[in-house]
Amino acid sequence: MATFLIIGADRGIGLAICRQLAARGEAVVAACLGGGEAYDGSAVEVLPDIDVTSGAAVARMAEALAARGGRIDCLIHVAGVLGLDALGNLDYDDIRRQIEINTIGPLRAVEAVLPHLAADAKVGIVTSRVGSLADNGTGRMYAYRVSKAGANMVALNLHHDLSKRGIAVAALHPGMVATDLTKDIPGDFQYISPDEAAEGLIRRMDALTLETSGRFWHANGEALPW
Ligand SMILES: NC(=O)c1ccc[n+]([C@@H]2O[C@H](COP(=O)([O-])OP(=O)(O)OC[C@H]3O[C@@H](n4cnc5c(N)ncnc54)[C@H](OP(=O)(O)O)[C@@H]3O)[C@@H](O)[C@H]2O)c1
């Protein structure tokens, strides 16, 4: 049994990941922005009120990990937000909010829990394909694209620092997933379920090694360009 820390686990993809890992018998710690009521009655251990934009909150998360004395074998940072925007009507406060959560959030959270990662741990950061510079063929979504491109850089930088210590790091794209995050995106997309996305992401983390560290993976196994 390995110990997993899932950050941003209240709902959507994070919730599906926690449920699947718990079902296969792993020890799961779910860091939730809210109270984590979705886990009532389950074996998943909840760390409530963990806002990845708050230094105090991620410090509390680290203290809770120290108190449980358990080393984390696999950390998946899932927390994120998407705010739609359009050139000509950009809300710079909202751009800053998305960067604070999507880009700085994973860096702040991972840095805080570093002392509690196992020597051979794995770290996955759920970013997004729309954060790929090479894959941007349509534009739009300024704040989200910029914040997720930054998150990809966070993942790649963490790889350079952590792989030397034996910790493998991946940036992950879950696919187009039907969650609250995507419900207002206009257009016809073929959405997969949070469970399908979680299955693929868990498979990617299971397969992650120091040899495949420092890359950007689609949950379906495709290697994506930065
Ligand atoms: N859905 C997709 O198609 C898709 C595609 C590409 C990438 N992604 C990425 O996948 C991740 C999960 O998305 P999702 O579709 O599952 O969205 P979701 O259902 O909206 O879930 C987002 C999760 O992030 C949490 N969160 C938001 N702000 C936070 C903060 N400041 N601190 C801690 N947690 C915070 C939310 O907590 P609350 O529930 O308490 O608000 C929620 O649990 C995101 O990073 C997203 O960008 C999703």
PDBQT file of the ligand as one rigid body, heavy atoms in Angstrom, charges set to zero:
ROOT
HETATM    1  N1  LIG A 301     -12.035  19.349 -16.825  1.00  0.00    +0.000 N 
HETATM    2  C1  LIG A 301     -11.194  19.411 -17.824  1.00  0.00    +0.000 C 
HETATM    3  O1  LIG A 301     -11.566  19.162 -19.002  1.00  0.00    +0.000 OA
HETATM    4  C2  LIG A 301      -9.767  19.793 -17.607  1.00  0.00    +0.000 A 
HETATM    5  C3  LIG A 301      -8.914  19.850 -18.724  1.00  0.00    +0.000 A 
HETATM    6  C4  LIG A 301      -7.582  20.194 -18.525  1.00  0.00    +0.000 A 
HETATM    7  C5  LIG A 301      -7.109  20.439 -17.258  1.00  0.00    +0.000 A 
HETATM    8  N2  LIG A 301      -7.955  20.387 -16.195  1.00  0.00    +0.000 N 
HETATM    9  C6  LIG A 301      -7.416  20.662 -14.871  1.00  0.00    +0.000 C 
HETATM   10  O2  LIG A 301      -7.764  19.608 -14.005  1.00  0.00    +0.000 OA
HETATM   11  C7  LIG A 301      -7.837  20.102 -12.656  1.00  0.00    +0.000 C 
HETATM   12  C8  LIG A 301      -9.143  19.641 -12.021  1.00  0.00    +0.000 C 
HETATM   13  O3  LIG A 301     -10.205  20.192 -12.760  1.00  0.00    +0.000 OA
HETATM   14  P1  LIG A 301     -11.709  19.679 -12.656  1.00  0.00    +0.000 P 
HETATM   15  O4  LIG A 301     -12.201  19.629 -14.056  1.00  0.00    +0.000 OA
HETATM   16  O5  LIG A 301     -11.809  18.502 -11.786  1.00  0.00    +0.000 OA
HETATM   17  O6  LIG A 301     -12.389  20.969 -11.999  1.00  0.00    +0.000 OA
HETATM   18  P2  LIG A 301     -13.376  21.159 -10.763  1.00  0.00    +0.000 P 
HETATM   19  O7  LIG A 301     -14.405  20.083 -10.747  1.00  0.00    +0.000 OA
HETATM   20  O8  LIG A 301     -13.807  22.584 -10.858  1.00  0.00    +0.000 OA
HETATM   21  O9  LIG A 301     -12.409  20.940  -9.524  1.00  0.00    +0.000 OA
HETATM   22  C9  LIG A 301     -11.416  21.863  -9.228  1.00  0.00    +0.000 C 
HETATM   23  C10 LIG A 301     -10.913  21.563  -7.842  1.00  0.00    +0.000 C 
HETATM   24  O10 LIG A 301      -9.911  22.535  -7.493  1.00  0.00    +0.000 OA
HETATM   25  C11 LIG A 301     -10.232  23.028  -6.201  1.00  0.00    +0.000 C 
HETATM   26  N3  LIG A 301      -9.698  24.365  -6.020  1.00  0.00    +0.000 N 
HETATM   27  C12 LIG A 301     -10.035  25.496  -6.663  1.00  0.00    +0.000 A 
HETATM   28  N4  LIG A 301      -9.338  26.538  -6.173  1.00  0.00    +0.000 NA
HETATM   29  C13 LIG A 301      -8.546  26.043  -5.185  1.00  0.00    +0.000 A 
HETATM   30  C14 LIG A 301      -7.634  26.608  -4.289  1.00  0.00    +0.000 A 
HETATM   31  N5  LIG A 301      -7.365  27.923  -4.287  1.00  0.00    +0.000 N 
HETATM   32  N6  LIG A 301      -7.006  25.807  -3.389  1.00  0.00    +0.000 NA
HETATM   33  C15 LIG A 301      -7.262  24.482  -3.362  1.00  0.00    +0.000 A 
HETATM   34  N7  LIG A 301      -8.138  23.873  -4.181  1.00  0.00    +0.000 NA
HETATM   35  C16 LIG A 301      -8.771  24.661  -5.079  1.00  0.00    +0.000 A 
HETATM   36  C17 LIG A 301     -11.747  23.025  -6.146  1.00  0.00    +0.000 C 
HETATM   37  O11 LIG A 301     -12.200  23.123  -4.805  1.00  0.00    +0.000 OA
HETATM   38  P3  LIG A 301     -13.760  23.509  -4.506  1.00  0.00    +0.000 P 
HETATM   39  O12 LIG A 301     -14.576  22.346  -4.960  1.00  0.00    +0.000 OA
HETATM   40  O13 LIG A 301     -13.814  23.691  -3.027  1.00  0.00    +0.000 OA
HETATM   41  O14 LIG A 301     -14.021  24.758  -5.285  1.00  0.00    +0.000 OA
HETATM   42  C18 LIG A 301     -12.025  21.685  -6.791  1.00  0.00    +0.000 C 
HETATM   43  O15 LIG A 301     -11.902  20.626  -5.885  1.00  0.00    +0.000 OA
HETATM   44  C19 LIG A 301      -7.681  21.622 -12.756  1.00  0.00    +0.000 C 
HETATM   45  O16 LIG A 301      -6.353  21.973 -12.462  1.00  0.00    +0.000 OA
HETATM   46  C20 LIG A 301      -7.991  21.899 -14.200  1.00  0.00    +0.000 C 
HETATM   47  O17 LIG A 301      -7.396  23.082 -14.670  1.00  0.00    +0.000 OA
HETATM   48  C21 LIG A 301      -9.271  20.051 -16.335  1.00  0.00    +0.000 A 
ENDROOT
TORSDOF 0
